[in-house]
Amino acid sequence: MKKLLLAGAILISSFANAQDELKLDIFDALALKTVEVSYEHYLNEQSSVGVSALFNFEKQSADFRYNEKRSLTPYFRHYFTTEYNWNFFGEAFFSLNYGEKDVIAYGGGGPLTVDYTDGALGVAVGLKYTTDNGFVIDIYGGAGRNLFTEDSPVIVPRTGVNLGWRF
């Protein structure tokens, strides 16, 4: 019973001092008709885990758009500095993504559009600024590679300019 109480106390204390962030990718929302929201939970001063959800509302025929219609991207970040306001980080992620891709039909005819679901492993780097009030800006860029199907695009981008709040 004592071990259970000790484990519970450690768990509660780790969440009591934890910091969380909720962010919106403002660049995607304004420029690409795409909404990406992220939640990040700090494990300690130098590492965090999070998840991003992307919803693409741009038409398939647009000149520039993400290939993915939707994606769910859990990630792990390691911060290379421990300063409160400015932090440089590296990120490893896995992106479960769904979308459409045009493929060439055999025997002539025009291109066919096929749906795909795939998973990508990748890395990104970025910079985060946090104000004393908890306002957060982070900028990051990277790429991953889809692993499981031939119908999906090979490269999955991971870019963003996020605005959010630390609580």
CORPE-V727094 format. One record per run of one state. SS is the DSSP state (alpha for helix, beta for strand, coil for the rest). FROM is the first residue (numbers start at 1). TO is the last residue. If there is no record, write none. Layout:
SS & FROM & TO
SS & FROM & TO
//
This chain:
coil & 1 & 1
alpha & 2 & 16
coil & 17 & 19
beta & 20 & 25
alpha & 26 & 31
coil & 32 & 33
beta & 34 & 44
coil & 45 & 46
beta & 47 & 56
coil & 57 & 67
beta & 68 & 79
coil & 80 & 85
beta & 86 & 104
coil & 105 & 110
beta & 111 & 130
coil & 131 & 134
beta & 135 & 146
coil & 147 & 154
beta & 155 & 166
coil & 167 & 167
//
